[in-house]
């Protein structure tokens, strides 16, 4: 297939391109001028210069393509001005999906986030992971990133309702190789390796191998039902931060953080940090939006994607080990 990928220089996008190329697909990647393409090293692809607001560049890149993967997003938990993030995530999603429809793509896979899925609830004293059917509302989006992605998913569902061949995927917390920036989740691992993680919040994530998430995108194009959404996560990967650090300690031999920071203390510190950032213009180390998200354990059930798509389930311990190996091999560890 001829495939068009936005966000190809990002963590999921780069891994997706490698997986597409490995399967014999031809890839065109939409890249902004000056994009950091280290994650694409070794992959054969055609570069298309442009951004999500450039419909002409999108039309040129999508011409003749069979599949479109819209992975690109502005992912920030703090910005001095959030308007560009909404423009990229919401208006950009409309641009990509509409132009892909006009180009005649048979599948348009839109990358959302589990942040748009209802949070887990305690049932009979047990925190129960939620799935795609869990009700969630715009009012539950706790920061601008989640709200912008929610609005973008609404656009994707709207265009699917108009007959465009859209399939939505909702990745959980991917980890593994090629996390060049790194992502906030990857930064947790890097900080652990550099002994810069003295304490942690009582939160949790669904930890999934980025390779499984990338393959899940391809499976969504091959098998996904139009208009449906699929959680791309790991059925055994719902771990608290304490669990994850214990596994990292086992993998690396480094000690896990021992101190748990109370949520109220972390939130107060985040407000102070953001106040300082308004004057300095530098991003806070602990944005309020990030701390608010950490109040809830983001545990999810990917059974639908496993059942309908055949989503791979690489053990989360292996995902962490692969991330550690990649970060060490690429100079992210100071000592």
N, C-alpha and C positions, 0 to 999 in steps of 0.2 A: 504494500500500500504506500501511497504518497501521503506523508503526514506533515502537518503544520503544528508547531509547538511554540506557544508563548511562554515566557519565563524559563527558557532553556538554560540560562546561566545560574538559576537558583538551585537549591538543594534537591527538591523533588524533580524539577525539570531536567537537570543534568542527568540524574539517574534514569529518568524516563527515556531520554534520548539514547543513552547507552543501551538500554534494553530494546528499544525499537531497532537500532542499528544491528544489534546482535541477532535479531529475528529476521533480518533481511529487508526491513522497510527503508524507504528513502525519506529523509527528514529535512525539512526546512525549519530553521529556528529564527523566530523574531527576536532580534537583539538590539538594544539601544546602543548608540555610539559609546565606546569606552567600557562596555560591559566586561566584567571579570569572568573570563571563560576558562579558568583553570579546571573547573569541574568537568569540562567537555574534552579535556586532553585525551587523545586516543580514539575519539569518536569521529566518524566521517559524516558531515552534515553540510547543508547549504545555508549560509547566513543571509538573512533578510534584515536590513537596517530599518528601524522604525520603532514606534511605540504604540500603546493601546489607543491613543487618540488620533492616530494617523490612519484613517480608513483607506486611503489610497495605497499605503504600504501594506496594509492588511489584505486588500483585494489582490495586489500583485503577488504576495506570498501565498495566498490561498488558492490562486488560480491552478486548476488541475489537481488539487489535493482531494483525497478520499476521506481522510480523517483529520479532525482538528482537535487538539488538546489545549485548552485554555488554562494554563497553570499559573501564569503571572499574577502577582498581587503585590500591593504595597502593604508590607507587614511591619507596623510600628506600634508600640504600646504608648509612645509619647512623641508628639510633634508640636512645635510652636504654632503650626497652622495645619488643621486636618483636611482642609478643602482639597489639596492635591491627592490625598489618599482616597477620598470619596470619588474623585474624578477617575482615578485609575481603576478602583475596584468595582464601582457601580457603572459609570458611563462606559468604561473600558470593556466590561463584560458584555454590555449591550452591543458595542461596536463589533467585538470579535464574533459573537454568536450570529448576529444579523448578517455580517459579511460572509461568514462561513456558510450560512444558509443560502445566500445569493450565489456563492461559488459552487454549490451543489454537493457539499460534503455529505456523505451518507451517515456519519457519526460525528457528533460534537460532544466531547467529554469536558465538562466544566468542573474544575477543582474548587470545591468549597472547603469547609472545615467542620470538625466535630463541634466547634463552638456554636454552630447553628442547630445542633441536636439538643433536645431537652436533657438537663442534668440528671444524674442518678438520684434515686430517692431511697430512703430507708424503708424496707418492707419487712415486717416482723423482726425488727431489730438488726436487719442485715442490709448493708448498702448494695443495692441491686443495679448493675450496669444497664443503661438504657439503649434503645435501638432507634432506627429511623422513624418508627411510628409514634415515638414519644412526643406529645404536644409541646410546642415552644412558641413564644411570642416575642415580637420585636422589643417589648418592654423589658425582657430578660437579658438583652444584650448589654453587658456591663461596661464596655469600653468602646471607643470609636472603631477600633479594628474589627471587633465582633459585629458591631452595628453595620459597618460598611460591607462586610462579607454577607451578613444577613440580607441586606438590601440587594446585593448582587445575586444571591441565590433566588430571591423573589423574581428578579429579572429573568434568570435562567428558567425558572418554572413557568413564568408568563410566556416566554418565547416557545418553550416546549408545548404549552397549551395551544399555541397558534400553529402547531404542526412541524416545528423544526426538530430535527433528530437529536435532541439533547439527552445526555445521561449525566447525572450529577454524582460525583464521588466526594466523600467527606473523610479525608485522612485524619488519623488521630495524632500521635506524637512520633513522627518518624526519626530514626537515628541510624547511623551507619556511615559509610564512606562518602566522600565528596561534599562534606558540609563546610564549604569554603569560608563563609562569612565569619563565624558559624552562626547557625540559628540560635534562638534563645535556649532551646533544649540541648543543642550541642554545646553551647557555652557552659551549661551546668557540668557537662562531662569534662570540658577543658579546665574549668575552675577546680574541679575535683582533682584532676591530674596535677595541677600546679599548686595544690594545697592551699587554694584561695577560697575554700568553701567551709568556713568555720562552723556554720550553723545552717539550719534548714527550717522551712515551714511545713506544717502538717497538711500536705496536699498530696495529690496523686495524679498519675497520667496513664493513658493506655499506650505503652511503649511498643512500637512496631518497627520492623526492619524496613529501611527506606527502599530496599530492593523489592520487597513485597508490595509496598505502596506503589512503586513505579509499575510493576507487573499488573497490579490491580487496575491501573488506568487502561492498559492494553486490553485486559480482559473485559473491562467495561465497554470498550469499543467493539469487541468481538461478540459479547454475549449480553450486555446490559439491556434491560428493557427501557424503552424510550420514556422519558419523563420521570423515571425512578431515581432514587438516590441510594448510595451504598457506602456504609462505613468501611473504610480501609484501615483496619486495625488488627490486633492480635487477641484471640479469645483468652489466652493465658497471660496477657500482658498488662492487666490492671494492677499496677503496683503503686504503693505509696512512695514518697521520696525516701523514706527510711529503708524500704525494701530495695529500691534501686541503688542506694548508696552501699547497702550491704553486699549486693551482687558486684558492684564496682570494686569494693574492697577485696572481695574474693578473687576477682579477675586480676587486679593489679598488685595486691599485697599492700596497698596504702590504707591507712586507717580511715574509717568513715567518720563524718562529722557526728559529734555526740550531743550537741545542743539544739533544742527545738525552740525557735523564736515564736512567742505568742503572736497571734494574728494582729491584735490591736497595736502592739509595739511596731510590727512591720508596717502597718498601714500609716501610723503616725510618722514614722521615719520616711515613708514614701512621699507623703505630703510635703515634708520639709525639703526633701531632695528635689521635688518638682518645683517648689518655690524658688530654690536656688537656680534651677535650670532656666527659669523664665528670665533671669538676669544674665546668666552666662551664655545661654543659647546651646549649651552642651546637654546631651541626653542624660537623664538621671540613671543611676545604676539600678534603681528599683522603682520603676514607674508605678503610679497608683493603679493603673489598669491591670498591670501584671499581678500586683498583690491581691487585687479584688478577684481576679480569676483563680488565684491560688487558694482562695477561701473554700473552694469546692473541689472535691476529688472528681476528676474528669474520667470516669470509668464508663466504657462503652462495650456493646455487644456486636461484633461484626458477623454474626451468624448468617445474615442474609447474603453478604458478599461471599462468604465461604460456600454457602449452599448453591447460589445461583451463578456465581462467576468462577468458583474454584480458587478463591484467593489463597495464595501460599501463606503458611504459618511458620516462618522461621522463628525459633525460640527467641524471646526477648533477651535472654542472657547472651546469645550469639550476636544479636544486634549490638548490644553494648560492647562486646568484645571487639567486633569489627570496627566500631566507632573509635574505641581506644587505640586500636592498631593504626587506623588511618591518621588520627590526630598526632600520634607519636611519630609516624613515618614522614609527616609533612610539616614538622617544625612548630607545632602548637604547644609543645610541652617545654617549659623553661628549664626544668631541672630533672 
